[in-house]
Amino acid sequence: MNTFKQSGKHLELVEWQEQNPKIVAGFTTREGGNSSEPFYSMNMGFHVDDNPEIVRKNRKKFAELIGFPIENWVSSKQVHGAKVVKVSMNTCGHGSLDFETAIPDSDALYTSDEDILLTSLYADCVPLYFYEPNEQLVGLAHAGWKGTVAKIGPEMVKIWVEKENVDVKTIQVAIGPSIGECCYEVDDRVINEVKAALNGTDDCQIYKKNDNGKFQLNLKKLNESLLMHAGVLQENIIISEQCTSCENDIFFSHRKDKGKTGRMMSYIGMKGDLSGFGNR
């Protein structure tokens, strides 16, 4: 089942939006923006040598589209780690219109405040979305293979349970579009890290050895497995079927585009006073 449904030129996490009308959540595609090749056309990343004025134009255009003003966005400087940062209204605007003001050295953000749009950037890595309906928490985590084996997903879960007094059984997670097992070949070094993260629990669905001695890695299944080990119920995890490398016509892919490409953006927030702003 594809949980991220097309809405114009972007994807929406409709299952959660239907569950809670305040939630605005989804994933951009490479379509609908103003950037030129190799960033054609909706590049959302300032750090990839695209013209920053055009990136700002893309972001402002998307802010109007989803009805969430750019001044209320929050971004971080991603480093493929497992640091989680809680943000509040006084963080609004950090990283929204430039790279310099983004929250440093963090690959995961969460908030309990309404009218904040959490954002994160991708070109094959796994976007993780988090939602807890009782305490009204939302979060995002950027999980490449390094962040995944560093257990960035379980770290978000741990913080919510220990610091936000959340019952782990009520945490919902969505695993968004990323490079699929079909296109993601890795070497022994990566698989050894994967095995260590799994703590001896082998799962044939997570990686398969090729005839050339390398491996096909399913990062989505690896994240699902680690989240379940952290206590998240399998029925509370939904997974996109979309591969950013296979579907290179609508997604940027670092691997397919040989490193020179734009970035999609995952986003999630809860509208409060902004409910009348723009279109949704």
Secondary structure, 3 states (H helix, E strand, C coil): CCCEEEECCEEEEHHHHHHCCCEEEEEECCCCCCCCCCCCCCCCCCCCCCCHHHHHHHHHHHHHHHCCCHHHEECECCCCCCCEEECCHHHCCCCCCCCCCCECCCCEEEECCCCCEEEEEECCCEEEEEEECCCCEEEEEEECHHHHHCCHHHHHHHHHHHHCCCCHHHCEEEECCECCCCCCEECHHHHHHHHHHHCCCCCCCCEEECCCCCEEECHHHHHHHHHHHCCCCHHHEEECCCECCCCCCCCCCCCCCCCCCCCEEEEEEECCHHHHCCCC
